[in-house]
Structures are given as C-alpha cells and as structure tokens.
Amino acid sequence: MEGYIRFLYGITYRLNPLISLAILVIAFIIIAVKEKGSKILGAASAAGIIGAIPHMVILYASNTSGDVGMDFMRRWTIISSAAGYVFTPLAAALILYYFKYRYDVNTGALVILFAARIISAFAVALIIRLMYSSLNTNRMYEMSYLSHIISLLINNILFNSIFLWIFLKNRAKENELRFIWLSMLIPIVFAVINCITYAAGLIMFAEYTGNIPAEWNIPDMIGSAFVIISFLDMLVSPVIPVYILAKAKKAEK
C-alpha cells in the first residue's frame, strides 16, 4: 500500500502543474471566444489557477530538489499567501458578478455576501493564529486537523453552498450551461471528504491517546488518504472548464 501511495503522490505533483496549465489555457480561450457570461466564468477559473501557482511551485520544488533552502521556502510562502489574499477574493467577486450579469441578483445582497466572504477569511485566519499561539506541541497534529476543519467549513463549504443555492435557484435561466451548478457542487464534495478525513484523524487521536497501537502512524495514514483525495481532485478539476468551452455560446461578432 505504501508503494502505491508513493506512486500516486509522484503522479499527482508531477501532473498537477500540467493539468493546471491546461485549465489556464482553456480559461483564456473561453475569455477570448465565448459570450460575456462565459468570459466571466473563464476569468474566475483563471484567477483560481493563477492564485494557486506559488503553492504549486513550493510543492514541486520540495519534491524534486533534495535541498530546498529556507530562504526559498520563506519567500515563496509569502508569495503564496499574498496570491491567496488577492486571487481568492477576485475569483469570488467574478462569480458574484456572474450572478448579477446572468441572473440579475440584487446588488446589495451580492456586496454583503462578498464582504462576508472576505471578513470570514480573515476571521478564520485570526482564530487559527490564536489557536496556534496557545499550541501544546504534544497536540500539534490535532490542532492542525482542527484548524483545517474550521477553514474548510467556513471558507469552502459554507460559501460554496450559498453559491450552489444561487446557481440551482436560477438554473432555468441557463440555456447552454444547464449543469454549471456542478462547479460549486464538486468543490463542496471534496471539502466534505477532506473534513471527514481530518475528523477521522481527530477521532483516532482522541480514542487512542496514550495508547496508539505501535503499527499505527496516524499522520501518515491521514497523509495517505489525502494523496488519494488530491489525485481524484486533480483528475476532476478540468471537467468544468472543458464543459464551459464545449457548451457555452460563442461571442457574437
């Protein structure tokens, strides 16, 4: 099993940049040739990929180089955080703009939703920082799992569920992209799976505190689960951009 996980991990971190590049190219094609609504979705997809590039650089460098310097890691971690603060809100804003353009959703409601999304992201970051400031080093993994669960529940599941509800409520207005709501359902599904996996780790630590079987390495078990999840997520990630490219109406000349 361990060899299988290593094999999947190697495929994932090598193939993920190529798939991300392909999604970025598809997004730019959508922006270039499709009608305005689809251009907005293409721009949102492009923003998500661009924002993730620094993290992919860190992942690729740490797995292909035997000696990645601390200065490199520190620099790219700062860049990755900055990219997240810029491109994640941008992608959310573009989705909200799509709701206004395609469904004529109330502007005030969209502004409130965007503000709530930004405030919640900073609030979650502050909560996690406070959690780690009182960190008991003997509970490091549990604290990490709990912080990921909090972030996933609020930043991913909650707001993506609201976006999914708006898509589903207005699906009758979609003539070409009848299944665009899947663009929200898919990340919700993976976020829920991630939450369940982290929760399983917390339960195992709580159940076997001080008495963990010798053959168990809970962090490695959770890490192996995430390798499989990341591999599946990578395979699914091009589905929506390809769907938009294939089904969306072309721009009028």
PyMOL commands that set and color helices and strands:
alter all, ss='L'
color gray80, all
select helices_A, chain A and resi 2-33+36-64+70-103+107-133+137-169+171-173+182-207+218-236+239-247
alter helices_A, ss='H'
color red, helices_A
deselect
rebuild
show_as cartoon
